[in-house]
Amino acid sequence: LVRTFLLVDGSVGLQKADLIALEMCEETRCPYVMVVTKIDKCAQGALLTNLLNLQNVVKTQTTSCFPQPLLISSVHYWGIHLLRCFIAHVTASIRLKDTSKSG
């Protein structure tokens, strides 16, 4: 197992079942990523509140979680390309090059 992806409904935020899944991921110490879904389904204020709560949980209660949640909307296709690239990178299907260095 290379990476686990924990899906969290962005329109409702972290639920009890999400926290249980997060605990299980922490116990196995396998790296995991939070994927926040349905970001198109809620008002921006609610989404921001849910994201800030999620970031606080990641910062204070996790050691194996990737620090940046991936934000996804399957309806509008937001974030899907980034998620696919991330999956391809962590599974070694592709190698990303550092293009920030001039050479």
Backbone as CSV, one residue per row, in Angstrom:
resi,resn,N_x,N_y,N_z,CA_x,CA_y,CA_z,C_x,C_y,C_z
1,LEU,0.853,-1.179,0.000,0.000,0.000,0.000,0.894,1.235,0.000
2,VAL,0.784,2.037,-1.041,1.631,3.210,-1.191,1.027,4.425,-0.493
3,ARG,-0.264,4.605,-0.656,-0.943,5.785,-0.112,-2.426,5.474,0.020
4,THR,-3.040,6.007,1.048,-4.477,5.905,1.228,-5.084,7.279,0.978
5,PHE,-6.258,7.291,0.382,-6.971,8.545,0.132,-8.244,8.526,0.957
6,LEU,-8.346,9.449,1.892,-9.507,9.545,2.770,-10.426,10.634,2.218
7,LEU,-11.609,10.228,1.773,-12.557,11.167,1.183,-13.406,11.804,2.267
8,VAL,-13.471,13.128,2.247,-14.256,13.891,3.209,-15.213,14.778,2.427
9,ASP,-16.476,14.757,2.793,-17.493,15.584,2.140,-17.286,17.036,2.561
10,GLY,-16.866,17.865,1.628,-16.591,19.270,1.919,-17.809,20.068,2.309
11,SER,-18.991,19.602,1.930,-20.198,20.353,2.241,-20.658,20.149,3.685
12,VAL,-20.161,19.108,4.347,-20.539,18.878,5.749,-19.340,18.865,6.686
13,GLY,-18.125,18.765,6.157,-16.932,18.750,6.994,-16.670,17.380,7.599
14,LEU,-15.718,17.346,8.513,-15.345,16.080,9.153,-16.485,15.559,10.014
15,GLN,-16.823,14.308,9.804,-17.864,13.627,10.562,-17.212,12.579,11.463
16,LYS,-18.011,11.990,12.347,-17.488,10.982,13.267,-16.831,9.826,12.517
17,ALA,-17.469,9.369,11.446,-16.907,8.262,10.657,-15.566,8.665,10.032
18,ASP,-15.438,9.936,9.621,-14.165,10.418,9.059,-13.070,10.384,10.115
19,LEU,-13.400,10.789,11.329,-12.416,10.795,12.412,-11.990,9.377,12.780
20,ILE,-12.917,8.433,12.704,-12.579,7.022,12.951,-11.635,6.513,11.859
21,ALA,-11.942,6.856,10.595,-11.076,6.455,9.475,-9.697,7.102,9.611
22,LEU,-9.674,8.357,10.023,-8.410,9.070,10.224,-7.587,8.365,11.307
23,GLU,-8.237,7.975,12.389,-7.567,7.248,13.461,-6.969,5.929,12.958
24,MET,-7.732,5.224,12.127,-7.247,3.962,11.559,-6.021,4.204,10.681
25,CYS,-6.061,5.258,9.882,-4.912,5.592,9.033,-3.687,5.917,9.884
26,GLU,-3.903,6.627,10.974,-2.791,6.973,11.865,-2.204,5.721,12.522
27,GLU,-3.054,4.781,12.882,-2.582,3.550,13.524,-1.703,2.726,12.596
28,THR,-2.044,2.695,11.308,-1.248,1.904,10.355,0.034,2.624,9.949
29,ARG,0.073,3.935,10.169,1.222,4.789,9.808,1.541,4.780,8.319
30,CYS,0.590,4.343,7.531,0.749,4.431,6.075,0.379,5.852,5.651
31,PRO,1.166,6.474,4.795,0.844,7.841,4.367,-0.547,7.917,3.739
32,TYR,-1.250,8.987,4.051,-2.579,9.177,3.476,-2.810,10.646,3.154
33,VAL,-3.826,10.856,2.342,-4.165,12.192,1.861,-5.654,12.412,2.079
34,MET,-6.007,13.608,2.520,-7.420,13.971,2.628,-7.874,14.527,1.279
35,VAL,-8.938,13.957,0.743,-9.536,14.442,-0.497,-10.901,15.020,-0.123
36,VAL,-11.028,16.323,-0.271,-12.262,17.006,0.090,-13.142,17.066,-1.147
37,THR,-14.261,16.346,-1.093,-15.158,16.232,-2.238,-16.319,17.219,-2.115
38,LYS,-17.068,17.348,-3.189,-18.289,18.167,-3.225,-18.048,19.627,-2.851
39,ILE,-16.905,20.168,-3.264,-16.612,21.548,-2.891,-17.542,22.540,-3.585
40,ASP,-18.273,22.076,-4.578,-19.234,22.926,-5.286,-20.605,22.927,-4.613
41,LYS,-20.809,22.103,-3.612,-22.135,21.904,-3.019,-22.451,22.820,-1.834
42,CYS,-21.506,23.642,-1.399,-21.788,24.465,-0.225,-21.316,25.892,-0.441
43,ALA,-21.842,26.761,0.395,-21.453,28.167,0.331,-19.969,28.299,0.679
44,GLN,-19.332,29.329,0.146,-17.898,29.499,0.374,-17.565,29.629,1.852
45,GLY,-18.400,30.311,2.609,-18.136,30.457,4.039,-18.136,29.119,4.751
46,ALA,-19.090,28.257,4.404,-19.156,26.932,5.023,-17.960,26.089,4.602
47,LEU,-17.599,26.161,3.341,-16.436,25.409,2.860,-15.175,25.874,3.574
48,LEU,-15.005,27.185,3.706,-13.827,27.721,4.384,-13.780,27.248,5.839
49,THR,-14.907,27.296,6.521,-14.974,26.828,7.908,-14.602,25.357,7.999
50,ASN,-15.154,24.541,7.109,-14.859,23.108,7.109,-13.389,22.838,6.818
51,LEU,-12.812,23.611,5.889,-11.396,23.432,5.546,-10.484,23.848,6.696
52,LEU,-10.820,24.944,7.359,-10.010,25.386,8.497,-10.060,24.361,9.625
53,ASN,-11.221,23.779,9.866,-11.355,22.728,10.871,-10.524,21.514,10.477
54,LEU,-10.611,21.121,9.214,-9.838,19.981,8.726,-8.341,20.232,8.863
55,GLN,-7.893,21.431,8.487,-6.468,21.773,8.592,-6.003,21.725,10.040
56,ASN,-6.849,22.172,10.955,-6.508,22.136,12.371,-6.357,20.696,12.849
57,VAL,-7.250,19.818,12.431,-7.164,18.399,12.802,-5.894,17.782,12.229
58,VAL,-5.608,18.065,10.962,-4.397,17.522,10.331,-3.149,17.995,11.076
59,LYS,-3.139,19.264,11.429,-1.962,19.850,12.088,-1.758,19.316,13.509
60,THR,-2.851,19.099,14.245,-2.732,18.751,15.656,-2.898,17.268,15.971
61,GLN,-3.513,16.500,15.060,-3.842,15.118,15.407,-3.270,14.078,14.452
62,THR,-2.449,14.495,13.497,-1.932,13.519,12.538,-0.413,13.593,12.424
63,THR,0.157,12.470,12.030,1.592,12.430,11.733,1.859,11.832,10.356
64,SER,0.877,11.118,9.800,1.068,10.439,8.522,0.284,11.062,7.377
65,CYS,-0.431,12.144,7.667,-1.292,12.765,6.655,-0.512,13.784,5.826
66,PHE,-0.705,13.746,4.513,-0.155,14.769,3.628,-0.742,16.105,4.067
67,PRO,0.068,17.141,4.248,-0.425,18.380,4.868,-1.436,19.175,4.045
68,GLN,-1.476,18.966,2.754,-2.379,19.742,1.899,-3.545,18.881,1.434
69,PRO,-4.784,19.219,1.833,-5.914,18.456,1.302,-6.119,18.759,-0.175
70,LEU,-6.609,17.780,-0.903,-6.917,17.982,-2.316,-8.406,18.289,-2.435
71,LEU,-8.739,19.395,-3.098,-10.124,19.856,-3.210,-10.699,19.421,-4.548
72,ILE,-11.857,18.746,-4.508,-12.405,18.105,-5.702,-13.876,18.443,-5.897
73,SER,-14.243,18.685,-7.146,-15.646,18.736,-7.551,-15.772,17.872,-8.800
74,SER,-16.494,16.771,-8.682,-16.673,15.918,-9.851,-17.661,16.534,-10.832
75,VAL,-18.556,17.382,-10.335,-19.547,18.035,-11.199,-18.865,19.020,-12.151
76,HIS,-17.989,19.853,-11.592,-17.295,20.865,-12.395,-15.890,20.429,-12.817
77,TYR,-15.467,19.256,-12.370,-14.159,18.686,-12.702,-12.994,19.447,-12.057
78,TRP,-13.292,20.255,-11.034,-12.234,20.998,-10.348,-11.360,20.038,-9.561
79,GLY,-10.059,20.155,-9.712,-9.113,19.372,-8.932,-8.878,17.950,-9.403
80,ILE,-9.629,17.487,-10.372,-9.505,16.090,-10.822,-8.136,15.847,-11.470
81,HIS,-7.702,16.776,-12.306,-6.406,16.614,-12.972,-5.273,16.573,-11.944
82,LEU,-5.319,17.458,-10.960,-4.294,17.473,-9.918,-4.304,16.160,-9.134
83,LEU,-5.480,15.656,-8.801,-5.590,14.387,-8.088,-4.995,13.245,-8.913
84,ARG,-5.314,13.204,-10.189,-4.760,12.153,-11.062,-3.239,12.235,-11.142
85,CYS,-2.716,13.441,-11.268,-1.258,13.620,-11.321,-0.612,13.186,-10.010
86,PHE,-1.240,13.535,-8.904,-0.718,13.153,-7.593,-0.680,11.636,-7.457
87,ILE,-1.766,10.977,-7.839,-1.823,9.510,-7.774,-0.748,8.897,-8.668
88,ALA,-0.607,9.416,-9.864,0.410,8.896,-10.783,1.806,9.088,-10.207
89,HIS,2.032,10.220,-9.564,3.353,10.488,-8.988,3.656,9.555,-7.814
90,VAL,2.723,9.414,-6.874,3.013,8.594,-5.691,3.054,7.106,-5.998
91,THR,2.447,6.691,-7.086,2.522,5.282,-7.474,3.670,5.023,-8.442
92,ALA,4.468,6.043,-8.682,5.637,5.969,-9.565,5.247,5.691,-11.010
93,SER,4.024,6.029,-11.370,3.613,5.896,-12.768,4.256,6.981,-13.622
94,ILE,4.514,8.123,-12.989,5.243,9.207,-13.657,6.197,9.824,-12.644
95,ARG,7.193,10.452,-13.118,8.125,11.190,-12.270,7.976,12.671,-12.595
96,LEU,7.772,13.479,-11.567,7.670,14.920,-11.770,9.065,15.514,-11.678
97,LYS,9.353,16.463,-12.564,10.658,17.115,-12.558,10.521,18.491,-11.933
98,ASP,11.561,18.928,-11.247,11.604,20.267,-10.690,11.953,21.224,-11.809
99,THR,10.993,22.033,-12.211,11.222,22.974,-13.316,11.481,24.377,-12.803
100,SER,11.613,24.523,-11.471,11.813,25.862,-10.916,13.251,26.339,-11.044
101,LYS,14.189,25.425,-11.252,15.602,25.807,-11.377,15.902,26.186,-12.819
102,SER,16.526,27.324,-12.979,16.920,27.712,-14.340,18.298,27.165,-14.622
103,GLY,18.466,26.784,-15.856,19.651,26.127,-16.029,20.651,26.190,-16.958
